[in-house]
């Protein structure tokens, strides 16, 4: 018995160390993006002397990045399908201008105008998706043309001037906060409770997915890494909710954003359309041979992008409380960068919703932190460009290693 134990121990030791090392490597690959966000936030929190995470600035951070996150959800689907959309910023600006004309000039009620604007976004997406999907024109060229067309139409429709203000019922989309039913004096209790519920639900959902994977014999990472990752995420949600609750509570747009993130996570991970998008982006010929109507998938992806760009344009216009000729300028760069930083592959077939969301917040924290530090816009562009280049480099490097 003693000899058996002595001979077994040396064999198990290296094996255990190898398994732990492999588990850590998988953990770093899977959670590296989250770690990067936490490190970037920690750096700017230190370099701005604590300004970054103050409740007022945290609220502004959410409001400033809500439309980028919303468009990133649509852009992820387009990129995973193997395409790109350069027109999203111009589309958002044009939809904001259209909303101003309908509500300010023609006194249309906010709900009707919003529905018409979302429908217009869907038509824009359908028009561009038609040329890409059914005529096989390169999406880069089609959407570049769309970027120029809708930028010009925005300036024409506004006659080069800003139009506003919007009705209060519309402006509240971006400037409103969820009401506190407990009427807290210094703390918005409803917002804090909502954060606690979301944090708990996130942990439960992740646990159920892990259990389901184990039942089907799929390999999971170590429980320690799983627990640490989800505990950190839940803690971040609760801490952010507390900070927001100590100011004016959760912004309305944060709730809209949270619902959309949950919806698109479900669509991409759990539905047939999500699986087909990944299949088309991974290998369009194999997908077609498997019976997937690849043209229809691409067409729907662009319609979806148009709808989300329209929604983002409405939120941005509501935040400014006016439509401006330059609205949406450069949005496409931040949206595309968010997806690639979040792990989407430039060649399609790879990408996760939460990765795009974290990528958007990395860009947002960088923009906000550098602005607080007084770094000029020119240097900000250089830094963001280098970060984007590094993200795509790692994607290509990992593919070459496989």
Buried (B, 14 or more C-beta within 10 A) or exposed (E): EEEEEEEEEEEEEEEEEEEEEEBBEBBEEBBEBBEBBEEBBEBBBEBBEEBBBBBEBBBEBBBBBBBBBBBBBBBBBBBBBBBBBBBBBBBBBBBBBBBBBBBBEEEBEBEEBBEBBBEBBBBBBBBBBBBBBEEEBEBEEBBBBBBEBBBEBBBEBBEEEBBBBBBEEBBBBBBBBBEBEEEBEEBBBBBBBBBBEBBEEBBEEBEEEBEEEEEEEEEBBBEEBBEEBBEBBBEBBBBBBBBBBBBBBBBBBBBBBBEBBBEBBEBBBEEEBBBBBBBBBBBBEEBBEEEBBBBBBBBBBBBBBBBBBBBBBBBBBBBBBBBBBEBBBEBBBBBBBBBBBBBBBBEBBBBBBBBBBBBBBBBBBBBBBBBBEEBEEEEBEEEBEEBBEEBBEBBEEEEEEE
